[in-house]
Amino acid sequence: MKILQVSLILLWRAWFFIINIFLIPLWAGASIPFLFKDKYYPIVYWFHQMWARSNLFLMGFWYVLEKDEEKLDKNKQYLIISNHTSIMDIMLIYSLMRNHPLVFVGKAELAKLPFFGFVYKKSNILIDRKNLSSCIQVFKKIQDKVDSGKSVCIFPEGGVPNQSVFLDHFKSGAFFIAIIKKISIIPFTIADIKTKFPSFSIMKGGPGKIRIKQHHSISTKNLSLKDKNDLKKKCFNLIKYQLEKFDREKENN
């Protein structure tokens, strides 16, 4: 029985790569003509949303969104943060932020992927965390994206943490940018993906429901850089508390 279960999971994980052989050229490829002028970015973003939503649907994922009562301003940009456990986090953020074209700050290694790497590099911001010069340049690029009217998504853990880490320490970059540019932060807490599509093992996981909490936006209007660590701590505790709440709810069901 165990062999059958693992075999089905491996087939399901292989399905992810198979569908993206078609989805990436279809949706990412269709966005290429619009990548070279900033005014066309909403079109690029729509194609990328279709890629993300197609992946979630074909992999058998659906999400249940809990959100604090708040109407986001379509003409306002935000800095989105979330815990990070899987590539599916990116697809979920794309799907959730439909009315706010955003760019991701991601690993420079992604640029090396054939075809996808080119599109990702042109439409997002890549960072090499081992290179101080790269990190400095990234701050400038993020500010330029905000100035051009885009929202930005940063995973403040700095990557997908090890399996044993519940929620890794947050890095300061996201909060530095939010305060400098005076843009509000929208924290998301994503549950279940760590077990349903783990990055640490291809022999675990399966389709199903994903629980997400969209927290009320946090204003940085009256904050200065001396408040950066307090802001970081506030966001960390908010997401950690919600993850613990999701875990308790799962145990009680």
Secondary structure, 3 states (H helix, E strand, C coil): CHHHHHHHHHHHHHHHHHHHHHHHHHHHHHHHHHCCCHHHHHHHHHHHHHHHHHHHHHCCEEEEEEECCCCCCCCCCCEEEECCCCCHHHHHHHHHCCCCCEEEEEEHHHHHCCCHHHHHHHHCEEECCCCHHHHHHHHHHHHHHHHCCCEEEECCCCCCCCCCCCCCCCCCHHHHHHHHHCCCEEEEEECCHHHHCCCCCCCCCCCEEEEEEECCCECCCCCCHHHHHHHHHHHHHHHHHHHHHHHHHHHHC
